[in-house]
């Protein structure tokens, strides 16, 4: 990347946000484009601030980090969301990943580790802070769990809906649907639409929908 990496910090504690900003601004190739205080504000201003990576707290007023992550991932699929939290329990980490976070980092990590987390998620890979790997528990068949939105899209795809139709039904962009489909295929290890349909049939995704194939 020829330009500085654009970072948006979202935390409802100004001292924490300012502290993180001061740490990150010691790196010449990082540019902090803003510090916001809740998830709603992040959603409203992400387009204007155009960050590459959003550092997002979990517990915030108006809208928490989990809800904000899911909406941000849909409206700005090219932006990586990195949860920066004080909670290290595996269930927090797993829930954040299910909502679409690209990584999970603890606030008490050394500056260099937070910087590494930014580089990892910016490269399109998943980052987990040391000790959080246990949160990545695979499903019974060994695949990675789908988010609630991915499950909804899998259902529509298995019903034969086109990307355009899915986008219309869920009121999201076609590009967002394409991103979700790519992630679903990666998580399930399936490369074709027919394979997704077969997976949905075999795992009961289509039960109760009236779909008979």
C-alpha positions in Angstrom: 0.0 0.0 0.0 1.6 3.3 -1.2 -0.4 5.5 1.2 -0.7 5.2 5.0 -3.1 2.6 6.4 -6.2 4.4 7.5 -7.4 3.5 11.0 -10.7 4.4 12.7 -10.9 3.9 16.5 -14.3 3.4 18.1 -14.5 3.3 21.9 -16.8 5.0 24.3 -14.0 5.8 26.8 -12.2 8.9 25.4 -9.0 8.3 27.4 -8.8 4.8 26.0 -9.4 6.0 22.5 -6.9 8.8 22.8 -4.3 6.4 24.3 -4.7 3.9 21.4 -4.5 6.8 18.9 -1.3 8.1 20.5 0.3 4.6 20.3 -0.7 4.0 16.7 0.5 7.5 15.6 4.0 6.5 16.5 4.0 4.4 13.3 4.7 6.5 10.2 2.6 4.3 7.9 -0.5 4.5 10.0 -3.0 7.3 9.9 -5.8 7.6 12.5 -8.7 9.1 10.6 -11.0 9.5 13.6 -12.0 8.4 17.1 -15.7 7.8 17.6 -17.7 6.8 20.6 -20.3 4.2 19.7 -21.3 1.7 17.0 -24.0 3.9 15.5 -21.6 6.7 15.0 -19.2 4.3 13.3 -21.9 3.1 10.9 -22.9 6.7 10.1 -19.4 8.0 9.4 -17.5 5.0 8.0 -18.2 6.0 4.4 -17.0 9.6 5.0 -13.8 8.6 6.9 -13.0 5.7 4.6 -10.8 3.6 7.0 -9.0 0.4 5.9 -9.3 -1.0 9.4 -11.8 -0.2 12.2 -10.7 -0.9 15.8 -14.0 -1.5 17.6 -14.8 -1.9 21.3 -17.5 -4.4 22.3 -19.5 -2.7 25.0 -20.7 0.8 23.9 -23.9 2.9 24.3 -26.5 3.2 21.5 -25.1 0.3 19.6 -22.7 -2.3 20.8 -19.7 -3.6 18.8 -21.3 -6.9 17.7 -24.3 -5.2 16.0 -22.0 -2.6 14.5 -19.6 -5.2 13.2 -22.3 -7.1 11.3 -23.7 -3.9 9.7 -20.3 -2.5 8.9 -19.3 -5.8 7.2 -22.3 -5.5 5.0 -22.1 -1.8 4.1 -18.3 -1.8 3.8 -17.1 -5.3 3.0 -13.6 -4.2 2.1 -13.0 -2.7 5.6 -11.6 -5.0 8.2 -13.1 -4.9 11.6 -10.7 -5.7 14.5 -12.3 -6.0 17.9 -10.2 -4.3 20.6 -11.6 -5.4 23.9 -10.7 -6.0 27.6 -12.7 -9.3 27.6 -10.6 -12.4 27.0 -13.3 -15.1 27.6 -13.5 -17.5 24.6 -17.3 -16.9 24.2 -16.6 -13.2 23.6 -14.1 -14.0 20.9 -16.2 -16.7 19.2 -19.3 -14.4 19.2 -17.3 -11.5 17.7 -16.0 -13.8 14.9 -19.5 -15.1 14.2 -20.7 -11.5 13.7 -18.0 -11.0 11.1 -15.0 -9.5 12.9 -11.7 -10.2 11.2 -9.8 -10.4 14.4 -9.9 -10.0 18.2 -7.2 -8.3 20.2 -7.0 -7.4 23.9 -6.5 -3.8 24.9 -3.6 -4.7 27.2 -1.6 -6.2 24.4 1.8 -4.5 23.6 1.7 -1.8 20.9 3.6 -4.0 18.5 1.1 -6.8 18.9 -1.8 -4.4 18.1 0.1 -3.3 15.1 0.6 -6.9 14.0 -3.1 -7.5 14.4 -3.8 -4.6 12.1 -1.4 -5.9 9.5 -2.9 -9.4 9.7 -6.5 -8.4 9.2 -5.6 -5.9 6.5 -4.0 -8.8 4.6 -7.4 -10.5 4.7 -6.4 -13.0 7.3 -7.9 -13.7 10.7 -6.1 -12.5 13.8 -6.6 -13.9 17.3 -4.7 -12.6 20.3 -2.4 -15.0 22.2 -4.5 -17.5 24.2 -7.7 -16.9 22.2 -7.3 -19.7 19.7 -9.6 -21.9 21.8 -12.5 -19.8 20.7 -12.3 -21.1 17.2 -14.2 -24.3 17.9 -15.3 -26.0 14.7 -18.8 -27.3 14.2 -19.5 -31.1 14.4 -18.6 -31.6 10.8 -15.3 -29.7 11.1 -16.4 -26.6 9.3 -16.2 -23.0 10.5 -19.5 -21.7 11.9 -21.5 -19.3 9.7 -22.7 -15.9 10.9 -26.5 -15.4 11.1 -26.4 -13.3 7.9 -24.4 -16.0 6.1 -27.0 -18.6 7.2 -29.8 -16.5 5.8 -27.9 -16.1 2.5 -27.1 -19.8 2.3 -30.8 -20.5 2.6 -31.7 -18.2 -0.2 -28.9 -19.4 -2.4 -30.0 -23.0 -1.8 -33.5 -22.0 -2.9 -32.0 -21.0 -6.3 -32.1 -17.2 -5.7 -29.7 -15.2 -7.8 -27.3 -12.7 -6.2 -29.5 -9.9 -7.4 -32.6 -11.5 -5.9 -30.8 -12.1 -2.6 -29.6 -8.5 -2.5 -33.2 -7.3 -3.1 -34.7 -9.6 -0.4 -32.1 -8.6 2.2 -31.8 -5.0 1.2 -28.1 -5.1 0.7 -25.8 -4.6 -2.4 -25.0 -7.4 -4.9 -21.4 -6.9 -4.0 -22.1 -7.6 -0.4 -23.9 -10.8 -1.4 -21.0 -11.9 -3.5 -18.6 -11.3 -0.5 -20.9 -13.3 1.8 -21.1 -16.2 -0.7 -17.3 -16.2 -1.0 -17.0 -16.4 2.8 -19.6 -19.2 3.0 -17.7 -21.3 0.4 -14.4 -20.7 2.2 -15.8 -21.6 5.6 -17.6 -24.7 4.4 -14.9 -25.8 2.0 -17.4 -25.8 -0.9 -16.6 -24.4 -4.3 -19.9 -24.6 -6.2 -23.5 -23.4 -5.8 -24.7 -27.0 -6.3 -22.4 -27.9 -3.4 -23.9 -25.2 -1.2 -27.4 -26.5 -2.1 -26.5 -30.0 -1.2 -24.9 -28.9 2.1 -28.1 -27.0 2.9 -30.3 -30.1 2.2 -28.0 -32.4 4.2 -27.8 -30.1 7.2 -31.5 -29.2 7.5 -31.0 -25.5 6.4 -34.1 -25.8 4.2 -36.4 -27.5 6.6 -39.6 -25.7 7.2 -39.2 -23.5 4.1 -41.4 -25.5 1.8 -38.4 -26.2 -0.4 -38.4 -29.6 -2.0 -35.5 -29.3 -4.5 
